[in-house]
């Protein structure tokens, strides 16, 4: 008779093991429910002995859970740092795991590589995020960071009554000057002041393009510089824009005559300004 036959897993062990697996479902790539955990055990482990169950339980207890609920059930504490997600206004989160699909980050809009970020289940469904501090600037249009930048610009420039284009010393050293515009952007929800980087050539260049500033770092640097200027410094920054791009520092249209180029403002904008 074989006296070394190992005892099968007990009912209490199985219940506890399944609970641990559900709480750490992302480790196994299963859904967070008992049925998925049981199916995984059956497929991968077959008949589990009592000693094997003890070993598995001990190993799993050392792994962080996807989500741990307090005894009072009134709070949810996550094993991942999700302060940047809460700060973005996402509420009602019930689960955070490693992302299983490469999708754009809700915060910055750039793709999060497979298993390198977070997948978050909240009231609005599943969403994908970079881990804290790993978002990429510049952001993409429509992302939360882009909206935060717009809100920052709108608040700081709310008292401006006209569009304004200006030049600042380049902070990168790649060019002598960087060109910007603080302009009114009209939306269905209402008009909002936005900061745009202006890209153009030398005096007389016809090709000039605008793109929204999508980096909060750049937005704060530009707006802080502008708000610290004296009136004379601000006028000089606007004239540098007009003289270098030969464009009006109010509307950004091409200046077509010597008089307009001398004052930095087109004839129509000059009339409107009085």
Rosetta blueprint (number, residue, H / E / L):
1 X L
2 X L
3 X L
4 X L
5 X L
6 X L
7 X L
8 X E
9 X L
10 X L
11 X H
12 X H
13 X H
14 X H
15 X H
16 X H
17 X H
18 X H
19 X H
20 X H
21 X H
22 X H
23 X H
24 X L
25 X H
26 X H
27 X H
28 X H
29 X L
30 X L
31 X L
32 X L
33 X L
34 X H
35 X H
36 X H
37 X H
38 X H
39 X H
40 X H
41 X H
42 X H
43 X H
44 X H
45 X L
46 X L
47 X L
48 X L
49 X E
50 X H
51 X H
52 X H
53 X H
54 X H
55 X H
56 X H
57 X H
58 X H
59 X H
60 X H
61 X H
62 X L
63 X L
64 X L
65 X L
66 X L
67 X E
68 X E
69 X E
70 X L
71 X L
72 X L
73 X L
74 X L
75 X L
76 X E
77 X E
78 X E
79 X L
80 X L
81 X L
82 X L
83 X H
84 X H
85 X H
86 X H
87 X H
88 X L
89 X L
90 X L
91 X L
92 X L
93 X L
94 X L
95 X E
96 X E
97 X E
98 X E
99 X L
100 X L
101 X L
102 X L
103 X E
104 X E
105 X L
106 X L
107 X L
108 X L
109 X L
110 X L
111 X E
112 X E
113 X L
114 X L
115 X L
116 X L
117 X L
118 X E
119 X E
120 X E
121 X E
122 X E
123 X L
124 X L
125 X E
126 X E
127 X E
128 X E
129 X E
130 X L
131 X L
132 X L
133 X L
134 X L
135 X L
136 X L
137 X L
138 X L
139 X L
140 X L
141 X L
142 X L
143 X L
144 X H
145 X H
146 X H
147 X H
148 X H
149 X H
150 X H
151 X H
152 X H
153 X H
154 X H
155 X H
156 X H
157 X L
158 X L
159 X L
160 X L
161 X L
162 X L
163 X L
164 X E
165 X E
166 X E
167 X E
168 X E
169 X E
170 X L
171 X L
172 X L
173 X L
174 X L
175 X L
176 X L
177 X E
178 X E
179 X E
180 X E
181 X E
182 X E
183 X E
184 X E
185 X E
186 X E
187 X E
188 X L
189 X L
190 X E
191 X E
192 X E
193 X E
194 X E
195 X E
196 X E
197 X E
198 X E
199 X E
200 X E
201 X L
202 X L
203 X L
204 X L
205 X L
206 X L
207 X L
208 X E
209 X E
210 X E
211 X E
212 X E
213 X L
214 X L
215 X L
216 X H
217 X H
218 X H
219 X H
220 X H
221 X H
222 X H
223 X H
224 X H
225 X H
226 X H
227 X H
228 X L
229 X L
230 X L
231 X H
232 X H
233 X H
234 X H
235 X H
236 X H
237 X H
238 X H
239 X H
240 X H
241 X H
242 X H
243 X H
244 X H
245 X H
246 X L
247 X E
248 X L
249 X L
250 X L
251 X L
252 X L
253 X L
254 X E
255 X L
256 X L
257 X L
258 X H
259 X H
260 X H
261 X H
262 X H
263 X H
264 X L
265 X L
266 X L
267 X H
268 X H
269 X H
270 X H
271 X H
272 X H
273 X H
274 X L
